[in-house]
Amino acid sequence: MTLDPTLLDDLEWRGLIAHSTDLDALREALGAGSVRFYVGFDPTAPSLHMGHLVQILTAKRLQAAGHTPYALVGGATGMIGDPKEAGERVMNTAETVQDWVGRVRGQIEPFLSFEGENAATMVNNLDWTAGLSTIDFLRDVGKHFPVNRMLARDVVRSRLETGISYTEFSYVLLQSMDYLELHRQHGVTLQFGGSDQWGNLTAGVELIRRTLGTKVHAIATPLMTKADGTKYGKTDGGALWLDPEMLSPYAFHQFWLNAEDVKIGELLRVFTFLPREEIEALEARHAEKPFLREGQRVLADEVTTLVHGAQETEQAKAAAAALFGGGELTGLSGATLGAALREAGSIEVPAGVELPSVVDLLVETGLAKSKGEARRTITEGGAYLNNQRVEDPEARPTTADLVDGWLVLRRGKKKFAGVEVR
């Protein structure tokens, strides 16, 4: 097996190491042979999101460098969830969590190789917790956790006044036991996760030291934030889901296209596999001519292809071009067209009756504030139906104008909306 000696240098250059237990010792271990590592994902939602993607791609980088991944989907920890600063998590049913375990596994599997010398292994912590008695758990795991140290954790301290249940308080014990079990059963010696998990990561390291006297490693990747320090999201408070049913590939591609200029270098390093020389050259061109948005276009294409495939990337690009008047609407799949129009804003009108006039549709979709404004837009040449300029203020679309059940209205170059006839 060939190990990549530049792995740790590359991770550091990409900004993927925010914390580490002992970087020099880890460097030595990574150079000595294939290190078995694990990263965990709790199924507390039916899909993973942008934050999880950082961990998935980091695991892919380690495997490509010759190391052996264990991807843990927490069928047990997912029924509890790591404590949040905002308040107590909603407990999902065992059936719901089991369903989400399958969904999450399916999202992770395409990124890793399950064949070869350093083949990946998928594990579920329900396998070693389901039959564990409370007494054994408290004796074998709980005795190694001083309460004063657990109380000192930031998330616990922030919840003491408003209240935190014993269930969430004890989550760190379960995650630490995962590391211990994987170390015992599979020889795993490295765990990584987001920097918000650092307390859990180091607790696992400490549990292994206390119980077995063994030294193991942990690293944490940085949390991804926008330039103002707030978390990323599709919309305010919304997650950038990886499931195409929860967030269309078109909307996913658009998210990356709209990345802030100052974040382009960071996002290219973390979310793409482009080599260092190419990223640095791209950054230089982007800094010189940011208005060309080359960095955003490369970023959007690379990440969308990684997550959804090259075909969906091309469909997303074709949809954007067509909706802004630069391509043919008929070349798009109905699913892509519908997803793009719902993302932009759309209305429904009933089928089987005479369709509203273009003036009425401009008002109903919010592209015009009034019928008078809609008429002026048409007479001034600024209204389009399916990328064709509307010249008659009395124009009324028919079913012959439908594209996969949709009408595409546009005002000017950048404002468009959809009308779904159903």
C-alpha positions as CSV (number, residue, x, y, z in Angstrom):
1,M,0.0,0.0,0.0
2,T,1.3,3.4,-0.9
3,L,0.8,6.2,1.6
4,D,0.8,9.8,0.7
5,P,3.4,11.5,2.8
6,T,2.0,15.0,2.0
7,L,-1.4,14.2,3.5
8,L,-1.1,16.2,6.7
9,D,0.6,19.1,4.9
10,D,-2.3,19.2,2.4
11,L,-4.9,19.1,5.2
12,E,-3.2,22.0,6.9
13,W,-2.9,24.0,3.7
14,R,-6.6,23.5,3.1
15,G,-7.4,24.8,6.5
16,L,-8.9,21.5,7.6
17,I,-7.2,21.2,11.0
18,A,-8.6,23.5,13.6
19,H,-7.6,21.4,16.6
20,S,-5.4,18.3,17.2
21,T,-4.3,16.3,20.1
22,D,-0.7,15.8,19.0
23,L,0.0,16.7,15.4
24,D,3.6,15.5,15.5
25,A,2.6,12.1,16.8
26,L,-0.2,11.9,14.3
27,R,2.2,12.7,11.5
28,E,4.5,9.9,12.6
29,A,1.5,7.5,12.7
30,L,0.3,8.4,9.3
31,G,3.7,7.8,7.9
32,A,4.2,4.4,9.5
33,G,1.2,2.6,7.9
34,S,-2.5,2.7,7.1
35,V,-4.2,4.4,10.1
36,R,-7.7,3.2,10.9
37,F,-9.9,6.3,11.5
38,Y,-13.5,7.0,12.1
39,V,-15.9,9.9,11.7
40,G,-19.5,9.8,13.0
41,F,-22.8,11.1,11.7
42,D,-25.9,11.2,13.9
43,P,-29.2,10.7,11.9
44,T,-31.1,13.6,13.6
45,A,-32.6,14.6,10.2
46,P,-33.4,12.7,7.0
47,S,-30.4,14.2,5.2
48,L,-26.9,15.3,5.8
49,H,-25.9,18.9,5.1
50,M,-23.0,21.2,4.2
51,G,-21.3,20.7,7.6
52,H,-21.4,17.0,7.2
53,L,-19.9,17.3,3.7
54,V,-16.7,18.7,5.2
55,Q,-16.3,15.4,7.2
56,I,-17.3,13.2,4.3
57,L,-14.7,14.8,2.0
58,T,-12.0,14.8,4.7
59,A,-12.6,11.0,5.1
60,K,-12.3,10.7,1.3
61,R,-9.0,12.5,1.4
62,L,-7.6,10.3,4.1
63,Q,-8.7,7.1,2.3
64,A,-7.1,8.4,-1.0
65,A,-3.9,8.9,1.0
66,G,-3.9,5.2,2.0
67,H,-5.7,5.2,5.3
68,T,-8.7,3.1,6.3
69,P,-12.1,4.7,7.1
70,Y,-14.8,3.6,9.5
71,A,-18.0,5.6,8.8
72,L,-20.2,5.5,11.9
73,V,-23.9,6.3,11.5
74,G,-25.3,6.6,15.0
75,G,-28.4,4.6,15.4
76,A,-28.1,4.9,19.1
77,T,-26.7,8.5,19.5
78,G,-29.1,9.6,16.8
79,M,-32.0,8.9,19.2
80,I,-30.5,11.5,21.6
81,G,-28.5,14.0,19.6
82,D,-25.6,16.1,20.8
83,P,-26.7,19.0,23.1
84,K,-27.6,22.2,21.3
85,E,-27.1,25.7,22.9
86,A,-30.5,26.7,21.7
87,G,-32.4,24.2,23.8
88,E,-33.5,20.6,24.2
89,R,-33.6,18.5,21.0
90,V,-36.9,16.8,19.9
91,M,-36.7,13.1,20.5
92,N,-37.5,11.1,17.3
93,T,-39.0,7.7,17.4
94,A,-36.8,4.6,17.0
95,E,-38.5,3.8,13.6
96,T,-37.8,7.3,12.3
97,V,-34.1,7.2,13.4
98,Q,-33.8,3.7,11.8
99,D,-35.2,5.1,8.5
100,W,-32.8,8.1,8.7
101,V,-29.8,5.7,9.4
102,G,-30.5,4.1,6.0
103,R,-30.8,7.5,4.2
104,V,-27.6,8.8,5.8
105,R,-25.6,5.7,4.9
106,G,-26.8,6.0,1.3
107,Q,-25.4,9.6,1.2
108,I,-22.0,8.6,2.6
109,E,-21.4,5.4,0.6
110,P,-20.7,7.0,-2.8
111,F,-17.8,9.0,-1.5
112,L,-15.8,6.1,-0.1
113,S,-14.4,2.9,-1.6
114,F,-15.5,-0.4,0.1
115,E,-12.9,-2.5,-1.8
116,G,-9.2,-2.8,-1.8
117,E,-6.5,-2.9,1.0
118,N,-7.9,0.1,2.9
119,A,-11.6,-0.6,2.2
120,A,-14.1,1.5,4.1
121,T,-16.4,-0.1,6.8
122,M,-19.8,1.2,7.7
123,V,-20.8,0.8,11.4
124,N,-23.7,1.5,13.6
125,N,-23.3,2.2,17.3
126,L,-26.6,0.7,18.1
127,D,-24.8,-2.7,17.6
128,W,-22.8,-2.3,20.8
129,T,-25.3,-0.2,22.9
130,A,-28.6,-2.0,22.3
131,G,-27.7,-4.9,24.7
132,L,-25.7,-2.8,27.2
133,S,-27.2,-2.7,30.7
134,T,-27.4,0.6,32.5
135,I,-25.4,-0.8,35.4
136,D,-22.6,-1.9,33.1
137,F,-22.6,1.4,31.2
138,L,-22.3,3.4,34.5
139,R,-19.6,1.1,35.9
140,D,-17.5,0.7,32.8
141,V,-17.9,4.1,31.2
142,G,-19.5,6.6,33.5
143,K,-16.9,6.2,36.3
144,H,-14.2,7.7,34.0
145,F,-16.1,11.0,33.6
146,P,-15.6,13.6,36.4
147,V,-18.9,15.6,36.6
148,N,-17.0,18.9,37.2
149,R,-15.3,18.5,33.8
150,M,-18.6,17.7,32.1
151,L,-20.2,20.8,33.7
152,A,-17.3,22.9,32.3
153,R,-18.2,22.1,28.7
154,D,-19.4,25.2,26.9
155,V,-22.7,23.8,25.6
156,V,-23.5,22.4,29.1
157,R,-22.6,25.7,30.9
158,S,-24.8,27.7,28.5
159,R,-27.8,25.4,29.2
160,L,-27.5,25.2,33.0
161,E,-29.8,28.2,33.7
162,T,-32.5,27.2,31.1
163,G,-32.0,23.5,31.9
164,I,-30.5,20.4,30.3
165,S,-31.8,16.9,30.6
166,Y,-29.6,14.1,31.9
167,T,-30.1,12.4,28.5
168,E,-28.3,15.2,26.6
169,F,-25.9,15.7,29.5
170,S,-24.7,12.1,29.1
171,Y,-24.3,12.2,25.3
172,V,-20.5,12.7,25.6
173,L,-20.3,9.3,27.4
174,L,-22.0,7.5,24.4
175,Q,-19.8,9.2,21.8
176,S,-16.6,8.5,23.8
177,M,-17.7,4.8,24.1
178,D,-17.9,4.7,20.3
179,Y,-14.2,5.5,20.0
180,L,-13.4,2.9,22.7
181,E,-15.4,0.2,21.0
182,L,-14.0,0.9,17.6
183,H,-10.5,1.0,19.0
184,R,-11.0,-2.4,20.8
185,Q,-12.8,-4.1,17.9
186,H,-11.1,-2.6,14.9
187,G,-7.9,-1.0,16.0
188,V,-9.2,2.5,15.2
189,T,-6.7,5.1,16.4
190,L,-7.9,8.4,14.9
191,Q,-11.2,10.2,15.2
192,F,-12.1,13.5,13.6
193,G,-15.2,15.8,13.4
194,G,-16.2,19.4,13.5
195,S,-14.6,21.8,15.9
196,D,-17.9,22.0,17.8
197,Q,-17.3,18.3,18.6
198,W,-13.9,18.9,20.1
199,G,-15.0,18.2,23.7
200,N,-16.5,14.9,22.6
201,L,-13.5,14.0,20.6
202,T,-11.0,14.6,23.4
203,A,-13.3,12.8,25.8
204,G,-13.0,9.7,23.7
205,V,-9.2,10.0,23.6
206,E,-9.2,10.3,27.4
207,L,-11.6,7.4,27.9
208,I,-9.2,5.1,25.9
209,R,-6.2,6.4,27.9
210,R,-8.0,5.8,31.2
211,T,-9.3,2.3,30.4
212,L,-6.6,0.8,28.2
213,G,-3.6,3.1,28.7
214,T,-3.4,3.6,25.0
215,K,-2.6,6.8,23.2
216,V,-4.9,7.6,20.3
217,H,-5.5,10.7,18.1
218,A,-8.2,13.3,17.4
219,I,-8.4,16.2,15.0
220,A,-11.2,18.7,14.4
221,T,-12.1,20.5,11.2
222,P,-13.2,24.2,11.4
223,L,-16.8,25.2,11.3
224,M,-17.8,26.8,8.0
225,T,-19.1,30.3,8.4
226,K,-19.9,33.3,6.1
227,A,-17.7,36.4,6.1
228,D,-19.8,37.9,8.9
229,G,-19.3,34.8,11.1
230,T,-22.8,33.5,10.8
231,K,-23.5,29.9,9.7
232,Y,-24.1,29.0,6.1
233,G,-27.6,28.1,5.0
234,K,-29.7,27.9,1.9
235,T,-31.9,30.6,3.4
236,D,-31.9,32.2,6.8
237,G,-32.1,29.3,9.2
238,G,-32.2,26.7,6.4
239,A,-29.7,23.9,5.9
240,L,-27.8,23.2,2.6
241,W,-29.2,19.6,2.4
242,L,-27.4,16.9,0.3
243,D,-30.6,15.1,-0.4
244,P,-31.9,16.2,-3.9
245,E,-35.5,15.8,-2.7
246,M,-34.9,18.3,0.1
247,L,-32.8,20.7,-1.9
248,S,-32.7,20.4,-5.7
249,P,-29.4,20.2,-7.5
250,Y,-30.3,23.5,-9.2
251,A,-30.7,25.2,-5.8
252,F,-27.5,23.5,-4.6
253,H,-25.5,24.8,-7.6
254,Q,-27.0,28.2,-7.2
255,F,-25.9,28.3,-3.5
256,W,-22.2,27.9,-4.5
257,L,-22.6,30.3,-7.5
258,N,-23.6,33.0,-4.9
259,A,-20.6,32.4,-2.6
260,E,-19.0,35.5,-1.2
261,D,-15.8,36.7,-3.0
262,V,-13.8,36.7,0.1
263,K,-14.7,33.1,0.9
264,I,-13.8,31.6,-2.5
265,G,-10.3,30.4,-1.7
266,E,-11.4,28.8,1.6
267,L,-14.4,27.0,-0.1
268,L,-12.3,25.8,-3.0
269,R,-9.7,24.3,-0.5
270,V,-12.3,22.6,1.7
271,F,-14.9,21.4,-0.8
272,T,-12.9,20.5,-3.9
273,F,-10.1,18.1,-4.8
274,L,-8.5,20.6,-7.2
275,P,-4.7,20.6,-6.7
276,R,-3.0,23.4,-4.8
277,E,-1.4,25.0,-7.9
278,E,-4.8,25.2,-9.7
279,I,-6.6,26.7,-6.7
280,E,-3.9,29.3,-6.1
281,A,-3.9,30.3,-9.8
282,L,-7.7,30.5,-9.7
283,E,-7.6,32.6,-6.6
284,A,-5.2,35.0,-8.2
285,R,-7.4,35.4,-11.3
286,H,-10.5,35.8,-9.1
287,A,-8.8,38.5,-7.0
288,E,-7.8,40.4,-10.1
289,K,-11.2,40.1,-11.8
290,P,-13.9,39.1,-9.3
291,F,-16.7,40.4,-11.5
292,L,-16.1,37.5,-13.9
293,R,-17.1,35.2,-11.0
294,E,-14.7,32.4,-12.3
295,G,-14.1,31.2,-8.8
296,Q,-17.8,30.8,-8.0
297,R,-18.4,29.0,-11.3
298,V,-15.6,26.5,-10.8
299,L,-16.7,26.0,-7.2
300,A,-20.3,25.4,-8.0
301,D,-19.5,23.0,-10.8
302,E,-17.0,21.0,-8.8
303,V,-19.1,20.6,-5.6
304,T,-22.3,19.9,-7.4
305,T,-20.6,17.2,-9.5
306,L,-19.2,15.6,-6.3
307,V,-22.5,15.5,-4.6
308,H,-25.1,15.1,-7.5
309,G,-23.0,14.0,-10.5
310,A,-21.9,15.6,-13.8
311,Q,-25.3,15.2,-15.5
312,E,-27.2,17.1,-12.7
313,T,-24.5,19.8,-12.8
314,E,-25.0,20.3,-16.6
315,Q,-28.8,20.4,-16.1
316,A,-28.4,23.0,-13.3
317,K,-26.2,25.2,-15.6
318,A,-28.6,24.8,-18.5
319,A,-31.5,25.7,-16.3
320,A,-29.8,28.9,-15.1
321,A,-28.9,29.8,-18.7
322,A,-32.4,29.1,-20.0
323,L,-34.2,30.9,-17.2
324,F,-32.2,34.0,-17.8
325,G,-32.8,34.0,-21.5
326,G,-29.6,32.3,-22.6
327,G,-30.8,28.9,-23.6
328,E,-33.7,26.7,-24.6
329,L,-36.3,25.8,-22.0
330,T,-37.3,22.7,-24.0
331,G,-33.9,21.2,-23.4
332,L,-34.4,20.9,-19.6
333,S,-35.9,18.0,-17.8
334,G,-39.2,18.6,-16.2
335,A,-37.7,17.9,-12.7
336,T,-34.9,20.5,-13.2
337,L,-37.2,23.1,-14.6
338,G,-39.8,22.7,-11.8
339,A,-37.1,22.7,-9.1
340,A,-35.6,25.9,-10.5
341,L,-38.9,27.7,-10.8
342,R,-40.1,26.7,-7.3
343,E,-36.8,27.9,-6.0
344,A,-37.2,31.3,-7.7
345,G,-40.8,31.6,-6.7
346,S,-43.9,30.2,-8.4
347,I,-47.7,30.0,-8.3
348,E,-50.2,27.4,-9.3
349,V,-53.2,27.8,-11.6
350,P,-55.8,25.2,-12.3
351,A,-55.7,23.2,-15.5
352,G,-58.7,22.8,-17.8
353,V,-59.7,26.5,-17.7
354,E,-58.7,29.6,-19.6
355,L,-55.3,30.7,-18.3
356,P,-54.9,34.2,-16.8
357,S,-53.5,37.0,-19.0
358,V,-49.8,37.8,-18.9
359,V,-50.7,41.0,-17.0
360,D,-52.5,39.1,-14.3
361,L,-49.7,36.5,-14.1
362,L,-47.1,39.3,-13.7
363,V,-49.0,40.6,-10.7
364,E,-49.8,37.2,-9.2
365,T,-46.2,36.1,-9.3
366,G,-45.0,39.4,-7.8
367,L,-43.0,40.5,-10.9
368,A,-45.3,43.6,-11.0
369,K,-47.0,45.4,-8.2
370,S,-50.1,46.3,-10.1
371,K,-51.8,45.7,-13.5
372,G,-50.8,49.2,-14.6
373,E,-47.1,48.4,-13.8
374,A,-47.5,45.1,-15.6
375,R,-48.9,46.8,-18.8
376,R,-46.1,49.4,-18.7
377,T,-43.5,46.6,-18.5
378,I,-45.0,44.9,-21.5
379,T,-45.2,48.1,-23.6
380,E,-41.6,49.0,-22.7
381,G,-40.5,45.6,-23.9
382,G,-39.4,44.2,-20.5
383,A,-41.9,41.2,-20.2
384,Y,-41.1,37.7,-21.5
385,L,-43.1,34.5,-21.6
386,N,-40.9,31.4,-22.1
387,N,-38.0,33.7,-23.2
388,Q,-40.1,35.3,-25.9
389,R,-40.8,39.0,-25.6
390,V,-44.5,39.8,-24.9
391,E,-45.6,42.7,-27.1
392,D,-49.4,42.7,-26.6
393,P,-50.7,44.0,-23.3
394,E,-53.7,41.8,-23.8
395,A,-51.7,38.6,-24.4
396,R,-53.0,35.4,-22.8
397,P,-51.0,32.1,-22.8
398,T,-52.6,28.9,-23.8
399,T,-51.8,25.2,-23.1
400,A,-49.7,25.2,-26.2
401,D,-47.2,27.5,-24.4
402,L,-46.7,25.0,-21.5
403,V,-43.2,23.5,-21.1
404,D,-43.7,20.3,-19.0
405,G,-46.7,22.0,-17.3
406,W,-44.9,25.3,-16.7
407,L,-44.9,28.8,-17.9
408,V,-41.8,30.9,-17.4
409,L,-42.3,34.6,-16.8
410,R,-39.5,37.0,-16.8
411,R,-39.2,40.7,-16.2
412,G,-36.1,42.3,-17.5
413,K,-32.9,40.3,-17.4
414,K,-32.8,38.9,-13.9
415,K,-36.3,38.6,-12.4
416,F,-38.3,35.5,-13.2
417,A,-41.0,33.3,-11.8
418,G,-42.9,30.1,-12.6
419,V,-46.5,29.3,-13.2
420,E,-47.4,25.7,-12.7
421,V,-50.6,24.6,-14.5
422,R,-52.1,21.5,-12.7
